[in-house]
């Protein structure tokens, strides 16, 4: 029998391990030479670099509707803290330095979180959805991603059987599992996040157009049942740099070799997607 990690023994040891990691991150940031983005501006910068949106509410067997609504409320609160943020040249965006601690005192509710490979309820649950949406914006820009953590890209069935690259899979956990990117360009960019009903909206804006455009492509997408009976989503996701005038692919790089454990009822997977 595999020996349990200290954090897996009981809720107390998990909380203790969590606090230890938060202290370690705080100390590391204290001695960091990074300059973090903190300035907000209500006026939008003129150039739209990329737009992303997705529905915050998931439906299906085993999905708690209250946790879904709480997730949407958590995302709305976090969006209000991020919206209009300016990231000047040389500055770093840190998800947690802008959003702050996910506590009940700060207005966050119990949503769905992934702990030790299991979906459960936790304060601030659902913010991975927001972090992933921001990551999609940044992948379509020349920003430099400096911290990214993947979790399962198969938390819920794909709507209407369709899957989009990076539709899920960016993990955040206050404050040591962060999402960060740095602006290494010569112009200021702006992160705009808001909600329209149950739809999460996000834009990356800039002062003037960038030299190149970017897109994501996915190859070999399918599901596979492994020897232990567990299903996994498998694909390779590439990021392409394009000449915006001609559409010519200037460069192509593997962004994620996806091998994600299916966290929903595998009977909901379309048979034609299983290999």
C-alpha positions in Angstrom: 0.0 0.0 0.0 1.3 3.4 -1.0 2.3 5.5 2.0 0.3 8.7 2.4 1.9 12.1 2.1 1.8 14.3 5.3 -0.8 16.6 3.6 -3.0 13.5 2.9 -3.3 12.2 6.5 -6.2 14.4 7.6 -7.7 17.8 7.1 -5.5 19.3 9.8 -2.3 18.1 8.2 -3.6 19.4 4.8 -4.3 22.9 6.3 -0.8 22.9 7.9 0.9 21.9 4.7 -1.1 24.6 2.9 0.0 27.3 5.4 3.6 26.2 5.1 3.5 26.6 1.3 1.9 30.1 1.6 4.7 31.2 4.0 7.3 29.9 1.6 5.8 31.9 -1.3 5.5 35.1 0.8 9.2 34.8 1.8 10.3 34.1 -1.8 8.3 37.1 -3.1 9.8 39.3 -0.4 13.3 38.8 -1.8 12.1 38.8 -5.5 13.2 41.6 -7.8 9.9 41.4 -9.8 7.9 44.5 -10.2 4.2 43.6 -10.0 1.3 45.3 -11.8 -0.9 47.3 -9.4 -2.3 50.2 -11.4 -5.9 50.2 -12.7 -7.5 52.5 -15.3 -11.2 52.8 -16.1 -10.5 54.0 -19.7 -9.8 51.1 -22.0 -6.7 51.1 -24.1 -7.6 51.4 -27.8 -6.3 48.2 -29.4 -7.9 44.8 -28.7 -5.3 42.1 -28.7 -7.6 39.1 -27.9 -11.1 38.4 -26.6 -12.2 35.3 -24.6 -15.5 34.3 -23.1 -17.1 31.2 -21.6 -20.1 30.2 -19.6 -19.4 30.0 -15.8 -22.2 27.5 -15.0 -21.6 23.8 -15.8 -24.5 21.3 -15.9 -24.4 17.5 -15.6 -24.7 14.5 -13.4 -22.8 14.9 -10.1 -22.4 18.7 -10.5 -23.7 20.6 -7.5 -25.7 23.6 -8.8 -25.1 25.6 -5.6 -21.4 25.2 -6.0 -21.7 26.3 -9.6 -23.6 29.5 -8.6 -21.0 30.1 -5.9 -18.3 29.7 -8.4 -19.9 32.3 -10.7 -20.1 34.7 -7.7 -16.4 34.1 -6.9 -15.5 34.8 -10.4 -17.5 38.0 -10.5 -15.7 39.2 -7.3 -12.3 38.4 -8.7 -13.1 40.0 -12.0 -14.0 43.3 -10.2 -10.5 43.3 -8.7 -8.7 42.6 -12.0 -10.7 44.7 -14.5 -8.8 47.6 -16.0 -5.4 46.5 -14.7 -2.4 48.0 -16.5 0.7 46.0 -17.0 3.6 48.3 -18.0 6.7 47.2 -19.8 8.8 45.1 -17.4 6.0 44.5 -14.9 4.6 41.1 -13.9 1.0 40.1 -13.5 0.3 37.9 -10.5 -3.2 36.5 -10.2 -3.1 36.3 -6.4 -1.4 39.7 -5.8 -4.4 41.3 -7.6 -7.2 39.0 -6.4 -6.0 38.6 -2.8 -6.8 35.9 -0.3 -9.8 33.7 -0.9 -11.5 33.9 2.5 -15.1 34.2 3.6 -14.2 37.6 5.2 -13.2 38.8 1.7 -16.5 37.7 0.3 -15.6 34.4 -1.3 -17.9 31.4 -1.2 -17.7 27.6 -1.4 -17.2 26.5 -5.0 -15.8 23.4 -6.6 -12.0 22.8 -6.1 -9.6 20.1 -7.0 -7.7 18.8 -3.9 -5.4 15.8 -4.0 -6.9 14.7 -7.3 -10.5 14.9 -6.0 -13.2 17.4 -6.8 -14.7 18.8 -3.6 -16.0 22.1 -2.1 -13.7 24.9 -1.0 -13.7 28.6 -0.4 -12.9 30.5 -3.5 -13.6 27.5 -5.7 -14.0 28.1 -9.4 -11.3 30.7 -9.9 -9.3 28.3 -12.0 -11.9 29.1 -14.6 -10.9 32.7 -14.5 -7.2 32.0 -14.5 -7.6 29.7 -17.5 -9.5 32.4 -19.4 -6.7 34.9 -18.7 -4.1 32.3 -19.8 -6.0 31.9 -23.1 -5.7 35.7 -23.6 -1.9 35.6 -22.9 -1.3 32.7 -25.2 -2.7 34.9 -28.0 -0.2 37.7 -27.2 3.5 38.3 -27.0 3.5 38.3 -23.2 5.9 36.0 -21.4 4.2 33.4 -19.2 6.4 33.0 -16.1 4.3 30.7 -13.9 1.7 28.2 -15.0 0.3 25.1 -13.3 -1.8 22.5 -15.1 -4.6 20.4 -13.6 -7.0 18.1 -15.4 -8.4 19.5 -18.7 -11.4 17.2 -18.3 -13.3 18.4 -15.3 -16.7 18.3 -17.0 -18.1 17.1 -20.3 -17.5 19.3 -23.3 -20.7 21.2 -24.3 -22.3 19.7 -27.4 -19.3 17.3 -27.8 -17.0 20.1 -28.9 -13.6 20.8 -27.3 -11.5 23.9 -27.6 -7.7 23.9 -26.7 -7.1 25.0 -23.2 -10.8 25.1 -22.4 -9.7 24.2 -18.8 -6.6 23.1 -17.1 -5.0 26.2 -15.4 -4.7 25.6 -11.7 -4.4 28.3 -9.0 -4.4 28.0 -5.2 -3.8 31.0 -2.9 -1.0 32.1 -2.9 1.7 29.5 -3.8 0.0 28.1 -7.0 -0.1 31.3 -9.0 -0.6 32.3 -12.6 1.9 34.9 -13.7 3.1 36.6 -16.9 5.5 39.4 -17.6 5.2 42.2 -20.2 8.5 42.1 -22.1 7.2 44.4 -24.9 7.8 48.1 -25.3 4.1 49.1 -24.6 1.6 48.9 -21.8 -1.2 46.3 -22.0 -4.4 46.2 -20.1 -6.4 43.2 -18.7 -10.2 43.7 -18.7 -12.4 41.1 -17.0 -16.2 41.3 -16.4 -19.3 39.2 -16.4 -22.5 39.5 -18.4 -25.1 37.3 -16.8 -23.4 33.8 -16.4 -20.9 34.6 -19.2 -17.3 35.4 -18.2 -15.8 38.0 -20.5 -12.1 38.9 -20.8 -10.0 41.1 -23.1 -6.3 41.9 -23.4 -5.8 45.4 -24.8 -2.7 47.4 -25.9 -1.7 50.9 -26.9 -1.1 49.9 -30.6 -1.1 46.7 -32.7 1.7 44.1 -32.1 3.9 42.9 -34.9 2.6 39.3 -34.9 -0.7 37.5 -34.3 -1.1 34.1 -32.4 -3.4 31.1 -32.5 -3.7 27.7 -30.8 -4.1 24.4 -32.7 -4.8 21.0 -31.2 -3.8 17.7 -32.7 -4.7 14.1 -31.9 -7.6 14.9 -29.5 -9.2 11.8 -28.1 -10.0 9.9 -24.9 -8.2 6.7 -23.8 -9.0 4.2 -21.1 -5.8 3.0 -19.5 -5.0 -0.3 -17.8 -6.4 0.7 -14.4 -9.8 1.6 -16.0 -9.2 5.4 -15.7 -10.0 7.6 -18.8 -7.7 10.4 -19.9 -8.1 13.2 -22.4 -5.1 13.2 -24.7 -3.9 15.8 -27.2 -1.1 18.0 -28.3 -1.7 21.8 -28.2 0.5 24.0 -30.3 1.0 27.8 -30.3 1.6 29.4 -33.7 3.0 32.8 -34.4 1.5 34.4 -37.6 2.2 37.3 -39.9 -1.1 39.2 -39.5 -0.9 40.5 -43.1 -0.3 37.3 -45.0 -1.4 34.7 -42.4 1.9 32.9 -42.9 3.0 30.8 -39.9 6.3 32.3 -38.7 6.9 29.8 -35.9 5.2 26.8 -34.1 5.8 25.4 -30.7 4.3 22.7 -28.5 2.5 24.4 -25.7 1.1 21.4 -23.9 1.3 17.7 -24.2 -2.1 17.1 -22.7 -2.7 13.9 -20.7 -5.6 14.8 -18.3 -7.5 12.5 -16.0 -11.2 12.5 -16.7 -13.0 13.9 -13.6 -16.6 13.4 -14.8 -18.7 10.3 -15.5 -16.8 8.7 -18.5 -20.1 7.3 -19.8 -20.8 10.9 -21.0 -17.8 10.7 -23.4 -19.0 10.4 -27.0 -18.0 6.9 -28.2 -16.4 8.3 -31.4 -13.9 10.3 -29.2 -12.6 7.2 -27.5 -9.5 5.4 -29.0 
